[in-house]
C-alpha cells in the first residue's frame, strides 16, 4: 500500500522545505506552471508513472468515519489503481477547517476533500436538506437516498457551479433526544428542558416544543452539561464517544427522526478531467462502494455502543409508532417553511425537499 497519511509535524516540515525552495528559486512563474501541468496526469499515466491524488478532510484518524469509511476507501482506490495511484491523505483539518474544505477543493489545494453540507449552508443551502428533521429514518436508507440526491439532483444546481464533482455521500443515523432528567416519550415531555441544538431548524423546533435551546460548540457539550447549563442534547449515538456523552446521559430515544448529518466527498472537476480514464474508473468504483460501507459501519458501530452503554446504566427506549406519527406531523411545517424560503430566493427548495422525501421512502421499503 502506497498511501501516505500526513501528520501535523510532517506538514510543518513540508511547508518549511517549500519556503526554503521559494527563497532559493526567487521569482516563480505560476501561469506557466499551470499551463505545463494541465496534461501532466494523463502524460504520466501513459508513461507508466504513478498518479498522486491528494485527499483532505477534518476527521482525525481515530474518528469512526476515518477508520471505517475514509481509510478503507483510500486503500480501495489504490488497490483498484494497481500501482498507478498513490494517495496522500491529510486528515484532521491540516489543509483547512471543516467549513473551508470546499474552497480547498475549488482552489486545488487538494484534489479531493470532505464537505459537511451543514457547515457550508450559506454556500450550499440545498445540500443541507439532509439535516432537516423527520426525513432520514436510518443510516442505510438515508445514505442511499442522500447519495442519489447528491448525484442526480444537487450536482448540477449546487456542486458544479463551485467546480466540484461528488464522489460519494452518506447520512448519519438520525439525531435522538438524550438527557439526564427524564425519558422524553411525548412532545409534552420536552417542556422545560435545556437542550443543546446546532441552531437553524433544530432550534426553532425545540423552542416550539417548550425547550430552552442552548447554543454550545460540540466540543463543549460535556462541560456545559456537567455544569448544569444543559440537561441534554440532540445527537446521534454514533457521535457519543467523541464528546463523552455516555458519562452524563441517562435516557435516550432510539427511533426519533429529529435531524441527521451529511457527509460528502468531492473532487475538483478540472483535476478529475485531467486524470486518465483508468484512474477515474478506479476512483469512481471505490467511491460507489464507500457510501454503503460507511452506512453499514455506522449501524454496526451504534449497535455495539448501545449494548456497551446499556451496561453502564443508560436507558434506551423506542417511541411507539403512533407517537412517531405525531412527531412527524409537527415536523412537516418546519421542512415546508425551509423549502419555501429557498424557493423565494430562486432556488428549487420544494423540489429538492420532495425528491429527498421520495428517495427516503423508496429506500426505506
C-alpha positions, 0 to 999 in steps of 0.5 A: 500500500502506497498511501501516505497519511500526513501528520501535523509535524510532517506538514510543518516540515513540508511547508518549511522545505517549500519556503526554503525552495521559494527563497532559493528559486526567487521569482516563480512563474505560476501561469506557466506552471499551470499551463505545463501541468494541465496534461501532466496526469494523463502524460504520466499515466501513459508513461507508466508513472504513478498518479498522486491524488491528494485527499483532505478532510477534518476527521482525525484518524481515530474518528469512526468515519476515518477508520471505517469509511475514509481509510478503507476507501483510500486503500480501495482506490489504490488497490483498484489503481494497481500501482498507478495511484498513490494517495496522500491523505491529510486528515484532521483539518491540516489543509483547512477547517471543516467549513473551508474544505470546499474552497480547498477543493475549488482552489486545488489545494487538494484534489479531493476533500470532505464537505459537511453540507451543514457547515457550508449552508450559506454556500450550499443551502440545498445540500443541507436538506439532509439535516432537516428533521423527520426525513432520514429514518436510518443510516442505510436508507438515508445514505442511499437516498442522500447519495442519489440526491447528491448525484442526480439532483444537487450536482448540477444546481449546487456542486458544479457551479463551485467546480466540484464533482461528488464522489460519494455521500452518506447520512448519519443515523438520525439525531435522538433526544438524550438527557439526564432528567427524564425519558422524553416519550411525548412532545409534552415531555420536552417542556422545560428542558435545556437542550443543546441544538446546532441552531437553524431548524433544530432550534426553532423546533425545540423552542416550539416544543417548550425547550430552552435551546442552548447554543454550545460548540460540540466540543463543549457539550460535556462541560456545559452539561456537567455544569448544569447549563444543559440537561441534554442534547440532540445527537446521534449515538454514533457521535457519543464517544467523541464528546463523552456523552455516555458519562452524563446521559441517562435516557435516550430515544432510539427511533426519533427522526429529529435531524441527521448529518451529511457527509460528502466527498468531492473532487475538483472537476478540472483535476478529475478531467485531467486524470486518465480514464483508468484512474477515474474508473478506479476512483469512481468504483471505490467511491460507489462502494464507500457510501454503503460501507460507511452506512453499514459501519455506522449501524454496526458501530451504534449497535455495539455502543448501545449494548456497551452503554446499556451496561453502564446504566443508560436507558434506551427506549423506542417511541411507539409508532403512533407517537412517531406519527405525531412527531412527524406531523409537527415536523412537516411545517418546519421542512415546508417553511425551509423549502419555501424560503429557498424557493423565494430566493430562486432556488428549487427548495420544494423540489429538492425537499420532495425528491429527498422525501421520495428517495427516503421512502423508496429506500426505506421499503 
